[in-house]
Amino acid sequence: MLMLGGRRVRVWAALAALLILSAGTFIVYRQTSDGPLAAGQPAHRPAGESVLLALYRVEAEAARDGWSAARQRQAGDLRYTLGDLPGAVANWSLAADADPARLEQLARAHVTLERWPDAVDTLERLIAAQPDHAWGHWQLGMLLAAFDPWRASTHLRQAAREPVYAADATALVEVLASD
């Protein structure tokens, strides 16, 4: 390793290489969609660009221009693609979406991470945005059953309107009513 003026040349060379590699596409790259991340759909990034590099670009743009809701969603989608569910949840939560598909995605992530109070809050927002959302009612009913059976029954009855939840939700309402 060469020393130049008390500094390591290797560190500066690595930084210069990173800037040179990213400079060409940094100016061109912009998010073009604000829509929710569909199942299996990759987060928005130029063809051939790694997910990690795309996340770096989003964070660099945010450092330069500030965090918008669209950038929070994009960073969350990229973190999700990388398998960083807690990081994705942090970004998605800051995006403050009212879109039912995004709220369901966030609620599913909270449930997976066993963040029950956050899951309840997000499910309540989901149901406020889409009152007939059967999955949201089912999940909220299940989460509330242990400590608020009356409220849980209300949500389970709503979920029972959907055939996939009908038998289980009806049975749970009967159990909750008997206690």
C-alpha positions as CSV (number, residue, x, y, z in Angstrom):
1,M,0.0,0.0,0.0
2,L,1.4,3.4,-1.0
3,M,1.4,6.3,1.4
4,L,1.0,9.7,0.0
5,G,1.0,12.8,2.3
6,G,0.0,10.6,5.2
7,R,-3.0,9.2,3.4
8,R,-3.6,5.8,2.0
9,V,-3.8,5.8,-1.8
10,R,-5.8,2.6,-1.8
11,V,-8.8,4.1,0.0
12,W,-8.9,7.1,-2.3
13,A,-8.5,4.9,-5.4
14,A,-11.5,2.8,-4.3
15,L,-13.6,5.9,-3.7
16,A,-12.6,7.2,-7.1
17,A,-13.5,3.9,-8.8
18,L,-16.9,3.9,-7.1
19,L,-17.6,7.4,-8.3
20,I,-16.4,6.6,-11.9
21,L,-18.5,3.4,-12.1
22,S,-21.6,5.1,-10.8
23,A,-21.3,8.6,-12.4
24,G,-22.5,7.4,-15.9
25,T,-25.9,6.1,-14.7
26,F,-26.4,8.3,-11.7
27,I,-27.7,11.3,-13.7
28,V,-29.9,9.1,-15.9
29,Y,-31.5,7.1,-13.1
30,R,-34.9,8.2,-11.9
31,Q,-37.9,6.3,-10.5
32,T,-40.7,6.2,-13.0
33,S,-43.5,4.5,-11.1
34,D,-45.2,5.3,-7.8
35,G,-47.3,2.2,-7.9
36,P,-47.1,-0.6,-5.4
37,L,-44.6,-3.4,-5.7
38,A,-46.4,-6.3,-7.3
39,A,-45.6,-9.8,-6.1
40,G,-42.5,-10.9,-7.9
41,Q,-42.0,-7.6,-9.6
42,P,-38.5,-6.2,-9.2
43,A,-38.1,-2.7,-7.7
44,H,-37.4,0.0,-10.2
45,R,-33.9,0.2,-11.4
46,P,-32.1,0.3,-14.8
47,A,-31.6,-3.0,-16.5
48,G,-28.5,-4.8,-15.3
49,E,-28.1,-2.7,-12.2
50,S,-27.6,-4.6,-8.9
51,V,-30.2,-4.1,-6.2
52,L,-27.6,-2.9,-3.8
53,L,-26.3,-0.2,-6.3
54,A,-29.9,0.9,-6.9
55,L,-30.5,1.3,-3.2
56,Y,-27.2,3.3,-2.9
57,R,-28.5,5.6,-5.7
58,V,-31.9,6.1,-4.0
59,E,-30.1,6.9,-0.7
60,A,-27.7,9.3,-2.5
61,E,-30.6,11.1,-4.2
62,A,-32.3,11.3,-0.8
63,A,-29.2,12.7,0.8
64,R,-29.0,15.3,-2.0
65,D,-32.7,16.2,-2.4
66,G,-34.5,14.8,0.7
67,W,-36.7,11.8,1.3
68,S,-40.0,11.9,-0.6
69,A,-42.7,9.3,-0.2
70,A,-41.8,7.9,-3.6
71,R,-38.2,7.4,-2.5
72,Q,-39.2,5.8,0.8
73,R,-41.4,3.3,-1.2
74,Q,-38.6,2.6,-3.6
75,A,-36.0,2.1,-0.9
76,G,-38.4,-0.1,0.9
77,D,-39.0,-2.2,-2.2
78,L,-35.3,-2.5,-2.8
79,R,-34.6,-3.5,0.8
80,Y,-37.4,-6.1,0.5
81,T,-35.8,-7.5,-2.6
82,L,-32.5,-7.7,-0.7
83,G,-34.2,-9.7,2.1
84,D,-34.0,-6.8,4.6
85,L,-37.6,-6.9,5.9
86,P,-37.0,-4.7,8.9
87,G,-35.3,-2.1,6.7
88,A,-38.2,-2.3,4.2
89,V,-40.7,-1.8,6.9
90,A,-38.9,1.3,8.1
91,N,-39.0,2.8,4.7
92,W,-42.6,1.8,3.9
93,S,-43.8,3.1,7.2
94,L,-42.3,6.5,6.4
95,A,-43.9,6.6,3.0
96,A,-47.3,7.1,4.8
97,D,-49.2,5.4,2.0
98,A,-53.0,5.2,2.0
99,D,-53.0,2.7,-0.9
100,P,-54.6,-0.5,0.2
101,A,-52.1,-2.7,-1.6
102,R,-49.2,-0.9,0.1
103,L,-50.9,-1.0,3.5
104,E,-51.5,-4.8,3.1
105,Q,-47.9,-5.2,2.2
106,L,-46.8,-3.3,5.3
107,A,-49.3,-5.2,7.5
108,R,-48.0,-8.5,6.2
109,A,-44.4,-7.4,7.0
110,H,-45.4,-6.4,10.5
111,V,-47.1,-9.8,11.1
112,T,-44.1,-11.6,9.7
113,L,-41.8,-9.6,12.1
114,E,-44.3,-10.2,15.0
115,R,-44.7,-6.5,15.6
116,W,-48.2,-6.8,16.8
117,P,-49.0,-3.2,17.8
118,D,-47.7,-2.0,14.5
119,A,-49.7,-4.7,12.7
120,V,-52.9,-3.6,14.4
121,D,-52.3,0.0,13.6
122,T,-51.6,-0.8,9.9
123,L,-54.5,-3.1,9.6
124,E,-56.8,-0.4,11.1
125,R,-55.5,2.0,8.4
126,L,-56.0,-0.7,5.7
127,I,-59.6,-1.2,6.8
128,A,-60.2,2.5,6.9
129,A,-58.9,2.8,3.3
130,Q,-60.8,-0.3,2.1
131,P,-63.6,-1.2,4.5
132,D,-64.4,-4.5,2.8
133,H,-60.9,-5.9,2.9
134,A,-61.5,-9.4,4.1
135,W,-57.9,-10.3,4.8
136,G,-57.4,-7.1,6.8
137,H,-60.5,-7.9,8.9
138,W,-59.4,-11.6,9.4
139,Q,-55.9,-10.6,10.5
140,L,-57.2,-7.8,12.8
141,G,-59.8,-10.1,14.3
142,M,-57.1,-12.7,15.0
143,L,-54.8,-10.2,16.6
144,L,-57.6,-8.6,18.8
145,A,-59.1,-12.0,19.9
146,A,-56.9,-12.4,22.9
147,F,-57.5,-9.0,24.6
148,D,-60.6,-7.5,22.9
149,P,-63.0,-10.2,22.0
150,W,-65.9,-7.9,21.2
151,R,-63.9,-5.9,18.6
152,A,-62.3,-9.1,17.3
153,S,-65.8,-10.6,16.7
154,T,-66.8,-7.5,14.7
155,H,-63.9,-7.9,12.4
156,L,-64.2,-11.7,12.2
157,R,-67.9,-11.3,11.2
158,Q,-66.8,-9.0,8.4
159,A,-64.1,-11.5,7.3
160,A,-66.7,-14.3,7.3
161,R,-68.4,-12.6,4.3
162,E,-65.5,-13.9,2.2
163,P,-65.9,-17.7,1.5
164,V,-62.2,-18.4,2.2
165,Y,-62.6,-17.1,5.9
166,A,-66.3,-18.0,6.4
167,A,-66.0,-21.3,8.4
168,D,-63.0,-20.4,10.5
169,A,-64.2,-16.8,11.3
170,T,-67.7,-18.1,12.2
171,A,-66.3,-20.7,14.5
172,L,-64.0,-18.2,16.2
173,V,-66.9,-15.7,16.7
174,E,-68.8,-18.6,18.5
175,V,-65.8,-19.4,20.7
176,L,-65.4,-15.7,21.6
177,A,-69.1,-15.3,22.4
178,S,-69.0,-18.3,24.7
179,D,-66.2,-16.9,26.9
